[in-house]
């Protein structure tokens, strides 16, 4: 036990890591003062929901002008739908990019003995990662009839027991306890980080008027609507959300960072699509759990973008911060993460936005822009209020991306791109203590930003050869499921 109680100054610790010197004051200021591990164990930060260097703030680190915020007519930020993309660049360019992608895919598939980025091996991997019509979570109904309030497929759900089945009242508790229990259940069902916000008029202002996912498969867009009713329901033309469902739960689905570092490749594409498969299972379980307690979990289609832009509600609820690629980066998981949300009538507390230095870091880091083949990412030092085009939402001072050029390049590869996501500095893995020190430094000061993103490349967190991935020994699902965990012997 003597070693447990041994004291070590921050200066000696930093010197051992080679971080002492002119910047020691800034690094030391970022760290709480602990004299031994007993103090660490008894500190509030040791039991906090997030790392100690993640600060709750009253406003997001990205500036928002709610008077200028408006939704788009379709979920078109990512230009996922070819007809919407064609509106911006014309069908000639869309068809040419897609034809090039098919040619690359066919040529790669003929490389039956190859581990190249586009090959039969990689193509088989990307197709297996997300079977498009996976039946047990209802993708044949592109919005899974989720607004009906329960996982829709009888083969999975079977008998749905509710409080009424047992002749007892529905579950009632405080918003704080409700959130704690929901978080425990959702982590068990596969979710990563979880937060919640109130569905107020500001959040509603970001909602799309229609769901566009049906355009992929079997019909025209369907409109969203709100009514004074007990339960959400679906008609031939509308998804109806009850006004009493006043909370939005945001959550993450982790994804494999090593696979993203091989972009553009079939391996990376498999990692990207795996979140849809994993989320389908997670959300089906969450919906049944809530239904059993007497509440609803109303989720729209996961693609494209669902009922509103996921990075927006993730930032407002404190899951993460906006970044240079106009997405949301998460403290524990980095940029390689899937973000989802659902609406519920289970009373929940309002999570606050967070600041861990990410958006500030993006002001001086241009690693994603430097590596973008389509040159679609802004190189500007300062964010802007001016959207890059009609595919962008307004009302925020952000780094906007040229989404049509990004999507055209993705179509042309035969797999996907995602280079910008894979090379993000915040994708460092979780077990090395040095990464905690680096993140705590970023949360306090920006003076080391340029040095740190260049060091990120030097330590191997840049692009990797797709062929190398097949020889790696990685965790189940390809990602660390212990991120942010403190109990059960799994914490660091």
Secondary structure, DSSP 8 states (H G I E B T S, - for coil): -TTTT----HHHHHHHHT--STTHHHHHHTS---SSHHHHHHSGGGS-SS-TT-EEESS-SS-B-GGG----SSS-TT--SHHHHHHHH-HHHHHHHHHHHHHHHHHHHT-TT--SSSSHHHHHHHHHHT-TT-GGGTTTSTTTTGGGSS---HHHH-S---GGGGT-------HHHHHHHHHHHHHHHT--SEEEEE--HHHHTTS-SEE-GGGGTTS--EEEEEES-SS-EE-SSEEEEETT--EEEEEEEE--HHHHTT-SSHHHHHHHHHHHHHHHHHHHHHHHHHHHHT--EE---STTSTTS-HHHHHHHHTSEEE-TTSSEEETTTBTSEEEEEEEE-S------EEESSHHHHHHH--HHHHH-TT--B---SS-BSS-SSTTS--SB-B--B-HHHHHHHHHHHSS---HHHHT-GGG--SS-HHHHHHHHHHTT-STTHHHHHHHHHHTT-S---HHHHTT----GGGS-TTTT--STT---
